[in-house]
Structure formats: structure tokens, C-alpha cells
Amino acid sequence: MSQPDDQSTTTSTLMIWGAMLLTCALLALLVGWLVVVGLSVGRVPVYSKDGTVQLDQFARAKDIFVLLLPLMTTAAGFWLGSQQTGHAQKQAAAARATAKKATDQQTAILSVTPPLPSGKDVLTAAKEAHPEYFDLPPLSA
């Protein structure tokens, strides 16, 4: 029974490490290209004989940087979003476990409790006496 949990934990760990590796590679690429853009700032564009720009190294470096920046912001968004998602999933799993335990306890109690003299089981009598605890509308008298 613990093998699927172990396998899913291993899979999620591998996915996290892969995402971290990809993010680090993207960050290194972005920082490296930022250095290239910085080094090409002072370069003079090459003009053709008719006066048009033939080669502008800064513009090329800037264009590639503009393409890399959205990838990095996507990676940052992934990390900021997945952190909260993981926390919410853990809370939901804990809530499901608590609800299952409460249901199991209720079933155990009802299985050993004899019916009331009125013929109703204890749970039905409790719901009628205290509907507010069972999220039911109050009974009108």
C-alpha cells in the first residue's frame, strides 16, 4: 500500500529537480546574455554604402535578450505558483484524512449504539434535536 505513495513521491521529487535544473539553466543563459548585451552597448553599428544600418550588434543582442526574458519570468511564475499549490494540496490531504477519521468514528459509534425507544437511530435523533450542528435548516414546530 505504501509503494504508490513512494513512487509518487519519487516522481514528484524528480520533477522538482528537473524544474530546478531547467530554471537554473535559463537563469544562467539570461545572465550570460545580459553580459553580452552589456558588452555590445558601446559598439558602433556597421553602415552600408547607401547609409542604411547593415549590422547593429547591440540591436541583435537586445532582441535575443527580449526573447529570453519571458522564459525566465515564466519560470519564476512557475516557482511562485507551485509553492502555494503544494501547500494547498497538503492541507486538502490532511482535511480528507480528518474527515475520513470522523466518518469512521461515527460509523463505529452507531454500530454499537442500540436504537432509541422511539425506533430512531441515535444519529437521526441527534439531527432532529440539533439541526444547526448538521448544517440543516431548523425544523419548524
C-alpha positions as CSV (number, residue, x, y, z in Angstrom):
1,M,0.0,0.0,0.0
2,S,2.9,2.4,0.6
3,Q,4.5,1.7,-2.8
4,P,2.2,4.0,-4.8
5,D,3.0,6.8,-2.3
6,D,6.7,6.1,-2.5
7,Q,6.5,6.1,-6.3
8,S,4.5,9.4,-6.5
9,T,7.0,11.0,-4.0
10,T,9.9,9.8,-6.2
11,T,8.2,11.1,-9.3
12,S,7.4,14.5,-7.8
13,T,11.0,14.8,-6.4
14,L,12.4,14.1,-9.9
15,M,10.0,16.7,-11.4
16,I,11.1,19.3,-8.9
17,W,14.8,18.6,-9.5
18,G,14.2,18.8,-13.3
19,A,12.3,22.1,-13.0
20,M,15.1,23.5,-10.7
21,L,17.7,22.4,-13.2
22,L,15.9,23.9,-16.1
23,T,15.3,27.2,-14.2
24,C,19.0,27.4,-13.3
25,A,20.0,26.8,-16.9
26,L,17.5,29.5,-18.0
27,L,18.9,31.9,-15.4
28,A,22.5,31.2,-16.4
29,L,21.5,31.8,-20.1
30,L,19.7,35.0,-19.2
31,V,22.6,36.4,-17.1
32,G,25.1,35.4,-19.7
33,W,23.2,37.1,-22.5
34,L,22.7,40.2,-20.3
35,V,26.5,40.4,-20.1
36,V,26.7,40.0,-23.9
37,V,24.2,42.8,-24.3
38,G,26.2,45.0,-21.8
39,L,29.4,44.4,-23.8
40,S,27.8,45.3,-27.1
41,V,26.4,48.6,-25.9
42,G,29.3,50.7,-27.0
43,R,29.8,49.1,-30.4
44,V,29.1,51.3,-33.4
45,P,26.7,49.9,-36.0
46,V,28.1,49.0,-39.4
47,Y,26.5,51.1,-42.2
48,S,26.3,50.1,-45.9
49,K,27.4,52.5,-48.7
50,D,23.9,53.9,-49.0
51,G,23.7,54.8,-45.3
52,T,21.4,52.1,-44.0
53,V,22.4,50.0,-41.0
54,Q,23.9,46.8,-42.1
55,L,24.9,45.3,-38.7
56,D,23.9,46.5,-35.3
57,Q,25.3,44.1,-32.7
58,F,23.5,45.8,-29.8
59,A,20.1,45.6,-31.5
60,R,20.7,41.9,-32.2
61,A,21.8,41.2,-28.6
62,K,18.9,43.2,-27.3
63,D,16.4,41.3,-29.5
64,I,17.7,37.9,-28.2
65,F,17.5,39.2,-24.6
66,V,13.9,40.2,-25.2
67,L,13.2,36.7,-26.3
68,L,14.9,35.1,-23.2
69,L,13.2,37.4,-20.6
70,P,9.7,36.0,-21.0
71,L,11.1,32.5,-20.5
72,M,12.7,33.5,-17.2
73,T,9.6,35.2,-16.0
74,T,7.6,32.1,-16.8
75,A,10.0,30.0,-14.8
76,A,9.7,32.5,-11.9
77,G,5.9,32.4,-12.2
78,F,6.0,28.6,-12.1
79,W,8.0,28.6,-8.8
80,L,5.9,31.2,-7.2
81,G,2.7,29.4,-8.2
82,S,3.7,25.8,-7.5
83,Q,4.8,26.7,-3.9
84,Q,1.3,27.6,-3.0
85,T,-0.2,24.7,-4.9
86,G,1.8,22.2,-3.0
87,H,0.9,23.8,0.3
88,A,-2.8,23.7,-0.6
89,Q,-2.6,20.1,-1.7
90,K,-1.1,19.1,1.7
91,Q,-3.8,20.9,3.5
92,A,-6.5,19.2,1.4
93,A,-5.0,15.8,2.1
94,A,-5.0,16.5,5.8
95,A,-8.6,17.6,5.7
96,R,-9.6,14.5,3.8
97,A,-7.8,12.3,6.4
98,T,-9.6,14.1,9.2
99,A,-13.0,13.8,7.6
100,K,-12.4,10.1,6.9
101,K,-11.4,9.5,10.6
102,A,-14.5,11.4,11.8
103,T,-16.8,9.3,9.5
104,D,-15.1,6.1,10.6
105,Q,-15.6,7.1,14.3
106,Q,-19.3,8.0,13.6
107,T,-19.8,4.6,11.9
108,A,-18.2,2.8,14.9
109,I,-20.3,4.6,17.4
110,L,-23.5,4.0,15.5
111,S,-22.7,0.3,15.1
112,V,-22.6,-0.3,18.9
113,T,-25.5,2.0,19.9
114,P,-28.9,0.4,20.2
115,P,-31.9,2.1,18.6
116,L,-33.9,4.5,20.8
117,P,-37.3,3.5,22.2
118,S,-38.9,5.6,19.5
119,G,-37.3,3.3,16.9
120,K,-35.0,6.0,15.5
121,D,-31.3,5.6,15.5
122,V,-29.1,7.9,17.5
123,L,-27.9,9.9,14.6
124,T,-31.4,10.7,13.3
125,A,-32.5,11.7,16.8
126,A,-29.4,14.0,17.1
127,K,-30.1,15.6,13.8
128,E,-33.7,16.3,14.8
129,A,-32.7,17.7,18.2
130,H,-29.7,19.8,16.9
131,P,-30.1,20.6,13.2
132,E,-27.6,23.5,13.4
133,Y,-24.8,21.1,14.1
134,F,-25.5,19.2,10.9
135,D,-25.9,22.2,8.6
136,L,-29.6,21.6,8.3
137,P,-32.3,24.2,8.4
138,P,-34.1,24.3,11.8
139,L,-37.3,22.3,12.0
140,S,-40.4,24.4,12.2
141,A,-42.7,23.5,15.1
